[in-house]
């Protein structure tokens, strides 16, 4: 709520300064965390990523791509998988420095045990491949 508000950049920067990104990414990796909590964490990271390239890069620099891809592979709910897929797509969009990292993480998901994770990865790869690749 606060990050999406009109004075959200103040809260956004405070969230980052106190280690909010790392905390959310850690929650995504916890096996005992509820699916709903993981989904909300992914949505929070998506709001952050939608705030600009600088924030996308911060997520990626925090090993976010790997954490999000692993969350997608292990997610039990379709909502969590969709949230992870949308976030990975957003991290690749307009983020040339990390676009290939997202691409490679999606390729790595293709042999996943979960058929729906495979399908999500393939769907996102198709979208990312259509986007022009910007080398950076």
LUMGU-465300 format. One record per atom (N, C-alpha, C): residue number from 1; residue in one letter; atom name; z, y, x. Coordinates in nm, 3 decimals, padded with zeros to 5 digits. Example, Ala and Ser with C-alpha at 12.3 -4.5 7.8 and 13.67 -1.06 7.14 Angstrom:
! LUMGU-465300
+-----+----+----+---------+---------+---------+
!   i ! aa ! at !      zz !      yy !      xx !
+-----+----+----+---------+---------+---------+
!   1 !  a !  N !  00.780 ! -00.569 !  01.319 !
!   1 !  a ! CA !  00.780 ! -00.450 !  01.230 !
!   1 !  a !  C !  00.780 ! -00.330 !  01.320 !
!   2 !  s !  N !  00.708 ! -00.225 !  01.285 !
!   2 !  s ! CA !  00.714 ! -00.106 !  01.367 !
!   2 !  s !  C !  00.787 !  00.003 !  01.290 !
+-----+----+----+---------+---------+---------+
This chain:
! LUMGU-465300
+-----+----+----+---------+---------+---------+
!   i ! aa ! at !      zz !      yy !      xx !
+-----+----+----+---------+---------+---------+
!   1 !  x !  N !  00.000 ! -00.119 !  00.084 !
!   1 !  x ! CA !  00.000 !  00.000 !  00.000 !
!   1 !  x !  C !  00.000 !  00.125 !  00.088 !
!   2 !  x !  N !  00.091 !  00.128 !  00.188 !
!   2 !  x ! CA !  00.103 !  00.248 !  00.270 !
!   2 !  x !  C ! -00.020 !  00.269 !  00.358 !
!   3 !  x !  N ! -00.075 !  00.161 !  00.409 !
!   3 !  x ! CA ! -00.191 !  00.174 !  00.498 !
!   3 !  x !  C ! -00.312 !  00.224 !  00.421 !
!   4 !  x !  N ! -00.322 !  00.190 !  00.294 !
!   4 !  x ! CA ! -00.435 !  00.234 !  00.212 !
!   4 !  x !  C ! -00.416 !  00.371 !  00.151 !
!   5 !  x !  N ! -00.300 !  00.434 !  00.169 !
!   5 !  x ! CA ! -00.275 !  00.564 !  00.106 !
!   5 !  x !  C ! -00.346 !  00.676 !  00.180 !
!   6 !  x !  N ! -00.340 !  00.798 !  00.122 !
!   6 !  x ! CA ! -00.411 !  00.912 !  00.180 !
!   6 !  x !  C ! -00.356 !  00.949 !  00.318 !
!   7 !  x !  N ! -00.229 !  00.928 !  00.342 !
!   7 !  x ! CA ! -00.170 !  00.954 !  00.474 !
!   7 !  x !  C ! -00.157 !  00.823 !  00.552 !
!   8 !  x !  N ! -00.246 !  00.732 !  00.522 !
!   8 !  x ! CA ! -00.240 !  00.598 !  00.579 !
!   8 !  x !  C ! -00.251 !  00.591 !  00.729 !
!   9 !  x !  N ! -00.323 !  00.684 !  00.792 !
!   9 !  x ! CA ! -00.339 !  00.676 !  00.938 !
!   9 !  x !  C ! -00.207 !  00.689 !  01.010 !
!  10 !  x !  N ! -00.115 !  00.768 !  00.954 !
!  10 !  x ! CA !  00.018 !  00.779 !  01.015 !
!  10 !  x !  C !  00.087 !  00.643 !  01.010 !
!  11 !  x !  N !  00.086 !  00.579 !  00.895 !
!  11 !  x ! CA !  00.148 !  00.448 !  00.880 !
!  11 !  x !  C !  00.074 !  00.342 !  00.962 !
!  12 !  x !  N ! -00.057 !  00.355 !  00.966 !
!  12 !  x ! CA ! -00.141 !  00.262 !  01.041 !
!  12 !  x !  C ! -00.103 !  00.264 !  01.188 !
!  13 !  x !  N ! -00.092 !  00.382 !  01.245 !
!  13 !  x ! CA ! -00.055 !  00.393 !  01.386 !
!  13 !  x !  C !  00.087 !  00.345 !  01.412 !
!  14 !  x !  N !  00.178 !  00.372 !  01.321 !
!  14 !  x ! CA !  00.315 !  00.323 !  01.336 !
!  14 !  x !  C !  00.318 !  00.170 !  01.327 !
!  15 !  x !  N !  00.239 !  00.115 !  01.236 !
!  15 !  x ! CA !  00.228 ! -00.031 !  01.221 !
!  15 !  x !  C !  00.181 ! -00.093 !  01.352 !
!  16 !  x !  N !  00.083 ! -00.033 !  01.415 !
!  16 !  x ! CA !  00.029 ! -00.084 !  01.540 !
!  16 !  x !  C !  00.133 ! -00.070 !  01.652 !
!  17 !  x !  N !  00.198 !  00.045 !  01.659 !
!  17 !  x ! CA !  00.295 !  00.072 !  01.765 !
!  17 !  x !  C !  00.412 ! -00.026 !  01.764 !
!  18 !  x !  N !  00.453 ! -00.071 !  01.648 !
!  18 !  x ! CA !  00.568 ! -00.163 !  01.640 !
!  18 !  x !  C !  00.526 ! -00.310 !  01.651 !
!  19 !  x !  N !  00.399 ! -00.333 !  01.681 !
!  19 !  x ! CA !  00.352 ! -00.470 !  01.700 !
!  19 !  x !  C !  00.312 ! -00.540 !  01.571 !
!  20 !  x !  N !  00.270 ! -00.463 !  01.472 !
!  20 !  x ! CA !  00.233 ! -00.520 !  01.343 !
!  20 !  x !  C !  00.118 ! -00.619 !  01.349 !
!  21 !  x !  N !  00.019 ! -00.589 !  01.431 !
!  21 !  x ! CA ! -00.096 ! -00.680 !  01.441 !
!  21 !  x !  C ! -00.051 ! -00.816 !  01.494 !
!  22 !  x !  N !  00.024 ! -00.814 !  01.602 !
!  22 !  x ! CA !  00.069 ! -00.941 !  01.661 !
!  22 !  x !  C !  00.159 ! -01.019 !  01.564 !
!  23 !  x !  N !  00.242 ! -00.948 !  01.489 !
!  23 !  x ! CA !  00.330 ! -01.013 !  01.392 !
!  23 !  x !  C !  00.249 ! -01.083 !  01.284 !
!  24 !  x !  N !  00.149 ! -01.014 !  01.231 !
!  24 !  x ! CA !  00.066 ! -01.074 !  01.126 !
!  24 !  x !  C ! -00.011 ! -01.194 !  01.182 !
!  25 !  x !  N ! -00.066 ! -01.181 !  01.302 !
!  25 !  x ! CA ! -00.140 ! -01.292 !  01.362 !
!  25 !  x !  C ! -00.050 ! -01.412 !  01.387 !
!  26 !  x !  N !  00.073 ! -01.385 !  01.422 !
!  26 !  x ! CA !  00.168 ! -01.495 !  01.443 !
!  26 !  x !  C !  00.199 ! -01.566 !  01.311 !
!  27 !  x !  N !  00.212 ! -01.490 !  01.204 !
!  27 !  x ! CA !  00.236 ! -01.549 !  01.071 !
!  27 !  x !  C !  00.120 ! -01.640 !  01.033 !
!  28 !  x !  N ! -00.002 ! -01.598 !  01.065 !
!  28 !  x ! CA ! -00.120 ! -01.680 !  01.032 !
!  28 !  x !  C ! -00.114 ! -01.816 !  01.099 !
!  29 !  x !  N ! -00.051 ! -01.824 !  01.215 !
!  29 !  x ! CA ! -00.044 ! -01.949 !  01.288 !
!  29 !  x !  C !  00.074 ! -02.038 !  01.253 !
!  30 !  x !  N !  00.166 ! -01.988 !  01.173 !
!  30 !  x ! CA !  00.284 ! -02.068 !  01.137 !
!  30 !  x !  C !  00.249 ! -02.173 !  01.032 !
!  31 !  x !  N !  00.278 ! -02.295 !  01.062 !
!  31 !  x ! CA !  00.250 ! -02.403 !  00.966 !
!  31 !  x !  C !  00.339 ! -02.393 !  00.842 !
!  32 !  x !  N !  00.462 ! -02.344 !  00.859 !
!  32 !  x ! CA !  00.555 ! -02.338 !  00.747 !
!  32 !  x !  C !  00.538 ! -02.212 !  00.662 !
!  33 !  x !  N !  00.451 ! -02.120 !  00.704 !
!  33 !  x ! CA !  00.428 ! -01.998 !  00.624 !
!  33 !  x !  C !  00.351 ! -02.035 !  00.497 !
!  34 !  x !  N !  00.383 ! -01.966 !  00.388 !
!  34 !  x ! CA !  00.316 ! -01.990 !  00.261 !
!  34 !  x !  C !  00.173 ! -01.939 !  00.266 !
!  35 !  x !  N !  00.086 ! -02.005 !  00.193 !
!  35 !  x ! CA ! -00.055 ! -01.963 !  00.187 !
!  35 !  x !  C ! -00.067 ! -01.820 !  00.136 !
!  36 !  x !  N !  00.016 ! -01.783 !  00.039 !
!  36 !  x ! CA !  00.010 ! -01.648 ! -00.016 !
!  36 !  x !  C !  00.042 ! -01.544 !  00.091 !
!  37 !  x !  N !  00.139 ! -01.576 !  00.179 !
!  37 !  x ! CA !  00.176 ! -01.484 !  00.286 !
!  37 !  x !  C !  00.060 ! -01.470 !  00.386 !
!  38 !  x !  N ! -00.006 ! -01.580 !  00.415 !
!  38 !  x ! CA ! -00.120 ! -01.576 !  00.506 !
!  38 !  x !  C ! -00.234 ! -01.493 !  00.445 !
!  39 !  x !  N ! -00.257 ! -01.513 !  00.317 !
!  39 !  x ! CA ! -00.362 ! -01.437 !  00.248 !
!  39 !  x !  C ! -00.333 ! -01.288 !  00.253 !
!  40 !  x !  N ! -00.210 ! -01.251 !  00.226 !
!  40 !  x ! CA ! -00.172 ! -01.110 !  00.230 !
!  40 !  x !  C ! -00.184 ! -01.054 !  00.372 !
!  41 !  x !  N ! -00.149 ! -01.134 !  00.471 !
!  41 !  x ! CA ! -00.165 ! -01.093 !  00.610 !
!  41 !  x !  C ! -00.311 ! -01.068 !  00.645 !
!  42 !  x !  N ! -00.398 ! -01.156 !  00.598 !
!  42 !  x ! CA ! -00.542 ! -01.139 !  00.620 !
!  42 !  x !  C ! -00.594 ! -01.014 !  00.551 !
!  43 !  x !  N ! -00.545 ! -00.989 !  00.432 !
!  43 !  x ! CA ! -00.587 ! -00.868 !  00.358 !
!  43 !  x !  C ! -00.541 ! -00.741 !  00.429 !
!  44 !  x !  N ! -00.421 ! -00.747 !  00.485 !
!  44 !  x ! CA ! -00.369 ! -00.632 !  00.561 !
!  44 !  x !  C ! -00.456 ! -00.607 !  00.684 !
!  45 !  x !  N ! -00.491 ! -00.713 !  00.755 !
!  45 !  x ! CA ! -00.579 ! -00.699 !  00.872 !
!  45 !  x !  C ! -00.717 ! -00.648 !  00.831 !
!  46 !  x !  N ! -00.765 ! -00.688 !  00.714 !
!  46 !  x ! CA ! -00.894 ! -00.639 !  00.666 !
!  46 !  x !  C ! -00.888 ! -00.489 !  00.640 !
!  47 !  x !  N ! -00.779 ! -00.442 !  00.580 !
!  47 !  x ! CA ! -00.764 ! -00.297 !  00.558 !
!  47 !  x !  C ! -00.765 ! -00.224 !  00.692 !
!  48 !  x !  N ! -00.698 ! -00.283 !  00.789 !
!  48 !  x ! CA ! -00.695 ! -00.226 !  00.922 !
!  48 !  x !  C ! -00.835 ! -00.223 !  00.983 !
!  49 !  x !  N ! -00.907 ! -00.334 !  00.974 !
!  49 !  x ! CA ! -01.043 ! -00.342 !  01.028 !
!  49 !  x !  C ! -01.137 ! -00.244 !  00.959 !
!  50 !  x !  N ! -01.117 ! -00.222 !  00.831 !
!  50 !  x ! CA ! -01.200 ! -00.128 !  00.756 !
!  50 !  x !  C ! -01.175 !  00.018 !  00.794 !
!  51 !  x !  N ! -01.071 !  00.041 !  00.873 !
!  51 !  x ! CA ! -01.038 !  00.178 !  00.916 !
!  51 !  x !  C ! -01.119 !  00.224 !  01.035 !
!  52 !  x !  N ! -01.199 !  00.135 !  01.093 !
!  52 !  x ! CA ! -01.287 !  00.177 !  01.202 !
!  52 !  x !  C ! -01.293 !  00.078 !  01.316 !
!  53 !  x !  N ! -01.391 !  00.103 !  01.400 !
!  53 !  x ! CA ! -01.418 !  00.013 !  01.513 !
!  53 !  x !  C ! -01.299 !  00.000 !  01.608 !
!  54 !  x !  N ! -01.230 !  00.111 !  01.630 !
!  54 !  x ! CA ! -01.113 !  00.111 !  01.718 !
!  54 !  x !  C ! -01.011 !  00.005 !  01.671 !
!  55 !  x !  N ! -00.992 ! -00.004 !  01.541 !
!  55 !  x ! CA ! -00.894 ! -00.097 !  01.486 !
!  55 !  x !  C ! -00.946 ! -00.241 !  01.489 !
!  56 !  x !  N ! -01.076 ! -00.257 !  01.471 !
!  56 !  x ! CA ! -01.136 ! -00.390 !  01.486 !
!  56 !  x !  C ! -01.115 ! -00.441 !  01.627 !
!  57 !  x !  N ! -01.136 ! -00.352 !  01.723 !
!  57 !  x ! CA ! -01.119 ! -00.391 !  01.863 !
!  57 !  x !  C ! -00.974 ! -00.426 !  01.893 !
!  58 !  x !  N ! -00.880 ! -00.353 !  01.836 !
!  58 !  x ! CA ! -00.738 ! -00.384 !  01.856 !
!  58 !  x !  C ! -00.703 ! -00.523 !  01.804 !
!  59 !  x !  N ! -00.756 ! -00.557 !  01.689 !
!  59 !  x ! CA ! -00.733 ! -00.691 !  01.633 !
!  59 !  x !  C ! -00.792 ! -00.797 !  01.726 !
!  60 !  x !  N ! -00.915 ! -00.774 !  01.771 !
!  60 !  x ! CA ! -00.981 ! -00.871 !  01.859 !
!  60 !  x !  C ! -00.911 ! -00.882 !  01.993 !
!  61 !  x !  N ! -00.864 ! -00.772 !  02.049 !
!  61 !  x ! CA ! -00.793 ! -00.773 !  02.177 !
!  61 !  x !  C ! -00.661 ! -00.848 !  02.169 !
!  62 !  x !  N ! -00.609 ! -00.861 !  02.050 !
!  62 !  x ! CA ! -00.482 ! -00.932 !  02.028 !
!  62 !  x !  C ! -00.506 ! -01.080 !  01.998 !
!  63 !  x !  N ! -00.621 ! -01.131 !  02.037 !
!  63 !  x ! CA ! -00.661 ! -01.270 !  02.011 !
!  63 !  x !  C ! -00.671 ! -01.298 !  01.862 !
!  64 !  x !  N ! -00.709 ! -01.195 !  01.788 !
!  64 !  x ! CA ! -00.718 ! -01.205 !  01.643 !
!  64 !  x !  C ! -00.828 ! -01.297 !  01.596 !
!  65 !  x !  N ! -00.941 ! -01.295 !  01.664 !
!  65 !  x ! CA ! -01.054 ! -01.378 !  01.619 !
!  65 !  x !  C ! -01.013 ! -01.525 !  01.620 !
!  66 !  x !  N ! -00.949 ! -01.567 !  01.726 !
!  66 !  x ! CA ! -00.906 ! -01.707 !  01.736 !
!  66 !  x !  C ! -00.803 ! -01.741 !  01.627 !
!  67 !  x !  N ! -00.705 ! -01.654 !  01.610 !
!  67 !  x ! CA ! -00.601 ! -01.679 !  01.510 !
!  67 !  x !  C ! -00.658 ! -01.686 !  01.369 !
!  68 !  x !  N ! -00.751 ! -01.596 !  01.340 !
!  68 !  x ! CA ! -00.811 ! -01.592 !  01.206 !
!  68 !  x !  C ! -00.899 ! -01.715 !  01.183 !
!  69 !  x !  N ! -00.975 ! -01.753 !  01.284 !
!  69 !  x ! CA ! -01.061 ! -01.872 !  01.273 !
!  69 !  x !  C ! -00.975 ! -01.998 !  01.254 !
!  70 !  x !  N ! -00.866 ! -02.009 !  01.328 !
!  70 !  x ! CA ! -00.777 ! -02.125 !  01.312 !
!  70 !  x !  C ! -00.713 ! -02.125 !  01.174 !
!  71 !  x !  N ! -00.680 ! -02.008 !  01.124 !
!  71 !  x ! CA ! -00.624 ! -01.997 !  00.989 !
!  71 !  x !  C ! -00.726 ! -02.045 !  00.887 !
!  72 !  x !  N ! -00.851 ! -02.005 !  00.904 !
!  72 !  x ! CA ! -00.957 ! -02.049 !  00.812 !
!  72 !  x !  C ! -00.970 ! -02.201 !  00.816 !
!  73 !  x !  N ! -00.964 ! -02.259 !  00.935 !
!  73 !  x ! CA ! -00.980 ! -02.404 !  00.949 !
!  73 !  x !  C ! -00.866 ! -02.482 !  00.884 !
!  74 !  x !  N ! -00.744 ! -02.426 !  00.889 !
!  74 !  x ! CA ! -00.628 ! -02.498 !  00.836 !
!  74 !  x !  C ! -00.588 ! -02.458 !  00.694 !
!  75 !  x !  N ! -00.652 ! -02.355 !  00.640 !
!  75 !  x ! CA ! -00.612 ! -02.304 !  00.508 !
!  75 !  x !  C ! -00.629 ! -02.411 !  00.400 !
!  76 !  x !  N ! -00.531 ! -02.416 !  00.313 !
!  76 !  x ! CA ! -00.536 ! -02.512 !  00.203 !
!  76 !  x !  C ! -00.591 ! -02.447 !  00.076 !
!  77 !  x !  N ! -00.586 ! -02.316 !  00.069 !
!  77 !  x ! CA ! -00.634 ! -02.250 ! -00.053 !
!  77 !  x !  C ! -00.768 ! -02.182 ! -00.027 !
!  78 !  x !  N ! -00.849 ! -02.181 ! -00.130 !
!  78 !  x ! CA ! -00.980 ! -02.117 ! -00.121 !
!  78 !  x !  C ! -00.967 ! -01.967 ! -00.102 !
!  79 !  x !  N ! -00.864 ! -01.909 ! -00.160 !
!  79 !  x ! CA ! -00.841 ! -01.764 ! -00.149 !
!  79 !  x !  C ! -00.813 ! -01.727 ! -00.003 !
!  80 !  x !  N ! -00.731 ! -01.806 !  00.064 !
!  80 !  x ! CA ! -00.701 ! -01.780 !  00.205 !
!  80 !  x !  C ! -00.826 ! -01.797 !  00.291 !
!  81 !  x !  N ! -00.903 ! -01.901 !  00.264 !
!  81 !  x ! CA ! -01.027 ! -01.921 !  00.339 !
!  81 !  x !  C ! -01.124 ! -01.806 !  00.318 !
!  82 !  x !  N ! -01.138 ! -01.761 !  00.196 !
!  82 !  x ! CA ! -01.227 ! -01.649 !  00.167 !
!  82 !  x !  C ! -01.180 ! -01.522 !  00.238 !
!  83 !  x !  N ! -01.050 ! -01.499 !  00.238 !
!  83 !  x ! CA ! -00.996 ! -01.380 !  00.305 !
!  83 !  x !  C ! -01.023 ! -01.386 !  00.455 !
!  84 !  x !  N ! -01.006 ! -01.503 !  00.516 !
!  84 !  x ! CA ! -01.032 ! -01.520 !  00.658 !
!  84 !  x !  C ! -01.181 ! -01.502 !  00.688 !
!  85 !  x !  N ! -01.265 ! -01.558 !  00.604 !
!  85 !  x ! CA ! -01.410 ! -01.547 !  00.622 !
!  85 !  x !  C ! -01.456 ! -01.402 !  00.614 !
!  86 !  x !  N ! -01.406 ! -01.330 !  00.515 !
!  86 !  x ! CA ! -01.443 ! -01.189 !  00.497 !
!  86 !  x !  C ! -01.395 ! -01.106 !  00.616 !
!  87 !  x !  N ! -01.275 ! -01.135 !  00.665 !
!  87 !  x ! CA ! -01.222 ! -01.061 !  00.779 !
!  87 !  x !  C ! -01.305 ! -01.089 !  00.905 !
!  88 !  x !  N ! -01.341 ! -01.213 !  00.929 !
!  88 !  x ! CA ! -01.424 ! -01.245 !  01.045 !
!  88 !  x !  C ! -01.560 ! -01.174 !  01.037 !
!  89 !  x !  N ! -01.617 ! -01.173 !  00.919 !
!  89 !  x ! CA ! -01.744 ! -01.102 !  00.899 !
!  89 !  x !  C ! -01.728 ! -00.954 !  00.930 !
!  90 !  x !  N ! -01.620 ! -00.895 !  00.885 !
!  90 !  x ! CA ! -01.596 ! -00.753 !  00.909 !
!  90 !  x !  C ! -01.573 ! -00.725 !  01.057 !
!  91 !  x !  N ! -01.503 ! -00.815 !  01.126 !
!  91 !  x ! CA ! -01.479 ! -00.796 !  01.269 !
!  91 !  x !  C ! -01.609 ! -00.801 !  01.350 !
!  92 !  x !  N ! -01.707 ! -00.875 !  01.303 !
!  92 !  x ! CA ! -01.837 ! -00.882 !  01.372 !
!  92 !  x !  C ! -01.925 ! -00.762 !  01.340 !
!  93 !  x !  N ! -01.908 ! -00.704 !  01.223 !
!  93 !  x ! CA ! -01.992 ! -00.595 !  01.176 !
!  93 !  x !  C ! -01.955 ! -00.464 !  01.246 !
!  94 !  x !  N ! -02.051 ! -00.406 !  01.316 !
!  94 !  x ! CA ! -02.028 ! -00.277 !  01.381 !
!  94 !  x !  C ! -01.929 ! -00.283 !  01.495 !
!  95 !  x !  N ! -01.915 ! -00.399 !  01.556 !
!  95 !  x ! CA ! -01.820 ! -00.419 !  01.665 !
!  95 !  x !  C ! -01.890 ! -00.496 !  01.777 !
!  96 !  x !  N ! -01.985 ! -00.431 !  01.844 !
!  96 !  x ! CA ! -02.069 ! -00.503 !  01.941 !
!  96 !  x !  C ! -01.992 ! -00.568 !  02.055 !
!  97 !  x !  N ! -01.880 ! -00.512 !  02.090 !
!  97 !  x ! CA ! -01.800 ! -00.567 !  02.201 !
!  97 !  x !  C ! -01.747 ! -00.707 !  02.170 !
!  98 !  x !  N ! -01.720 ! -00.735 !  02.043 !
!  98 !  x ! CA ! -01.661 ! -00.864 !  02.005 !
!  98 !  x !  C ! -01.747 ! -00.945 !  01.910 !
!  99 !  x !  N ! -01.867 ! -00.899 !  01.881 !
!  99 !  x ! CA ! -01.954 ! -00.969 !  01.787 !
!  99 !  x !  C ! -01.983 ! -01.112 !  01.833 !
! 100 !  x !  N ! -02.009 ! -01.131 !  01.960 !
! 100 !  x ! CA ! -02.040 ! -01.267 !  02.008 !
! 100 !  x !  C ! -01.916 ! -01.356 !  02.005 !
! 101 !  x !  N ! -01.798 ! -01.299 !  02.024 !
! 101 !  x ! CA ! -01.675 ! -01.378 !  02.015 !
! 101 !  x !  C ! -01.656 ! -01.431 !  01.874 !
! 102 !  x !  N ! -01.681 ! -01.348 !  01.775 !
! 102 !  x ! CA ! -01.671 ! -01.391 !  01.635 !
! 102 !  x !  C ! -01.775 ! -01.499 !  01.609 !
! 103 !  x !  N ! -01.896 ! -01.476 !  01.656 !
! 103 !  x ! CA ! -02.005 ! -01.571 !  01.639 !
! 103 !  x !  C ! -01.967 ! -01.708 !  01.697 !
! 104 !  x !  N ! -01.916 ! -01.708 !  01.819 !
! 104 !  x ! CA ! -01.877 ! -01.834 !  01.885 !
! 104 !  x !  C ! -01.761 ! -01.904 !  01.812 !
! 105 !  x !  N ! -01.669 ! -01.826 !  01.759 !
! 105 !  x ! CA ! -01.557 ! -01.888 !  01.686 !
! 105 !  x !  C ! -01.605 ! -01.954 !  01.558 !
! 106 !  x !  N ! -01.706 ! -01.895 !  01.495 !
! 106 !  x ! CA ! -01.762 ! -01.954 !  01.373 !
! 106 !  x !  C ! -01.841 ! -02.081 !  01.407 !
! 107 !  x !  N ! -01.911 ! -02.081 !  01.518 !
! 107 !  x ! CA ! -01.982 ! -02.201 !  01.564 !
! 107 !  x !  C ! -01.881 ! -02.313 !  01.588 !
! 108 !  x !  N ! -01.768 ! -02.278 !  01.647 !
! 108 !  x ! CA ! -01.664 ! -02.377 !  01.677 !
! 108 !  x !  C ! -01.604 ! -02.437 !  01.549 !
! 109 !  x !  N ! -01.615 ! -02.367 !  01.437 !
! 109 !  x ! CA ! -01.562 ! -02.417 !  01.310 !
! 109 !  x !  C ! -01.655 ! -02.517 !  01.241 !
! 110 !  x !  N ! -01.780 ! -02.523 !  01.283 !
! 110 !  x ! CA ! -01.875 ! -02.611 !  01.215 !
! 110 !  x !  C ! -01.835 ! -02.758 !  01.215 !
! 111 !  x !  N ! -01.775 ! -02.811 !  01.321 !
! 111 !  x ! CA ! -01.730 ! -02.951 !  01.314 !
! 111 !  x !  C ! -01.586 ! -02.968 !  01.262 !
! 112 !  x !  N ! -01.531 ! -02.867 !  01.198 !
! 112 !  x ! CA ! -01.393 ! -02.874 !  01.147 !
! 112 !  x !  C ! -01.378 ! -02.988 !  01.047 !
! 113 !  x !  N ! -01.254 ! -03.035 !  01.034 !
! 113 !  x ! CA ! -01.225 ! -03.145 !  00.940 !
! 113 !  x !  C ! -01.246 ! -03.103 !  00.795 !
! 114 !  x !  N ! -01.219 ! -02.978 !  00.767 !
! 114 !  x ! CA ! -01.229 ! -02.926 !  00.631 !
! 114 !  x !  C ! -01.375 ! -02.890 !  00.598 !
! 115 !  x !  N ! -01.428 ! -02.953 !  00.495 !
! 115 !  x ! CA ! -01.566 ! -02.924 !  00.453 !
! 115 !  x !  C ! -01.580 ! -02.780 !  00.406 !
! 116 !  x !  N ! -01.477 ! -02.729 !  00.339 !
! 116 !  x ! CA ! -01.486 ! -02.590 !  00.291 !
! 116 !  x !  C ! -01.480 ! -02.491 !  00.408 !
! 117 !  x !  N ! -01.407 ! -02.525 !  00.515 !
! 117 !  x ! CA ! -01.405 ! -02.440 !  00.634 !
! 117 !  x !  C ! -01.542 ! -02.441 !  00.700 !
! 118 !  x !  N ! -01.605 ! -02.557 !  00.704 !
! 118 !  x ! CA ! -01.741 ! -02.568 !  00.759 !
! 118 !  x !  C ! -01.838 ! -02.480 !  00.678 !
! 119 !  x !  N ! -01.827 ! -02.490 !  00.547 !
! 119 !  x ! CA ! -01.915 ! -02.413 !  00.458 !
! 119 !  x !  C ! -01.891 ! -02.262 !  00.475 !
! 120 !  x !  N ! -01.764 ! -02.223 !  00.485 !
! 120 !  x ! CA ! -01.732 ! -02.080 !  00.505 !
! 120 !  x !  C ! -01.790 ! -02.030 !  00.636 !
! 121 !  x !  N ! -01.775 ! -02.110 !  00.742 !
! 121 !  x ! CA ! -01.828 ! -02.071 !  00.873 !
! 121 !  x !  C ! -01.980 ! -02.058 !  00.867 !
! 122 !  x !  N ! -02.046 ! -02.154 !  00.806 !
! 122 !  x ! CA ! -02.193 ! -02.151 !  00.797 !
! 122 !  x !  C ! -02.241 ! -02.030 !  00.717 !
! 123 !  x !  N ! -02.172 ! -02.002 !  00.607 !
! 123 !  x ! CA ! -02.207 ! -01.889 !  00.522 !
! 123 !  x !  C ! -02.195 ! -01.757 !  00.600 !
! 124 !  x !  N ! -02.088 ! -01.744 !  00.676 !
! 124 !  x ! CA ! -02.065 ! -01.622 !  00.752 !
! 124 !  x !  C ! -02.163 ! -01.610 !  00.868 !
! 125 !  x !  N ! -02.192 ! -01.722 !  00.932 !
! 125 !  x ! CA ! -02.291 ! -01.721 !  01.041 !
! 125 !  x !  C ! -02.426 ! -01.672 !  00.991 !
! 126 !  x !  N ! -02.464 ! -01.718 !  00.874 !
! 126 !  x ! CA ! -02.592 ! -01.677 !  00.818 !
! 126 !  x !  C ! -02.596 ! -01.525 !  00.798 !
! 127 !  x !  N ! -02.486 ! -01.468 !  00.754 !
! 127 !  x ! CA ! -02.479 ! -01.323 !  00.732 !
! 127 !  x !  C ! -02.481 ! -01.248 !  00.865 !
! 128 !  x !  N ! -02.403 ! -01.296 !  00.961 !
! 128 !  x ! CA ! -02.394 ! -01.229 !  01.091 !
! 128 !  x !  C ! -02.527 ! -01.236 !  01.165 !
! 129 !  x !  N ! -02.598 ! -01.347 !  01.154 !
! 129 !  x ! CA ! -02.724 ! -01.361 !  01.224 !
! 129 !  x !  C ! -02.831 ! -01.266 !  01.173 !
! 130 !  x !  N ! -02.820 ! -01.225 !  01.048 !
! 130 !  x ! CA ! -02.916 ! -01.132 !  00.990 !
! 130 !  x !  C ! -02.893 ! -00.991 !  01.043 !
! 131 !  x !  N ! -02.768 ! -00.959 !  01.076 !
! 131 !  x ! CA ! -02.735 ! -00.826 !  01.126 !
! 131 !  x !  C ! -02.798 ! -00.806 !  01.263 !
! 132 !  x !  N ! -02.844 ! -00.684 !  01.292 !
! 132 !  x ! CA ! -02.899 ! -00.660 !  01.425 !
! 132 !  x !  C ! -02.788 ! -00.671 !  01.529 !
! 133 !  x !  N ! -02.817 ! -00.739 !  01.637 !
! 133 !  x ! CA ! -02.719 ! -00.756 !  01.745 !
! 133 !  x !  C ! -02.725 ! -00.636 !  01.835 !
! 134 !  x !  N ! -02.611 ! -00.575 !  01.856 !
! 134 !  x ! CA ! -02.602 ! -00.458 !  01.942 !
! 134 !  x !  C ! -02.528 ! -00.502 !  02.068 !
! 135 !  x !  N ! -02.593 ! -00.491 !  02.180 !
! 135 !  x ! CA ! -02.529 ! -00.530 !  02.305 !
! 135 !  x !  C ! -02.443 ! -00.414 !  02.354 !
! 136 !  x !  N ! -02.322 ! -00.449 !  02.401 !
! 136 !  x ! CA ! -02.233 ! -00.341 !  02.445 !
! 136 !  x !  C ! -02.152 ! -00.377 !  02.561 !
+-----+----+----+---------+---------+---------+
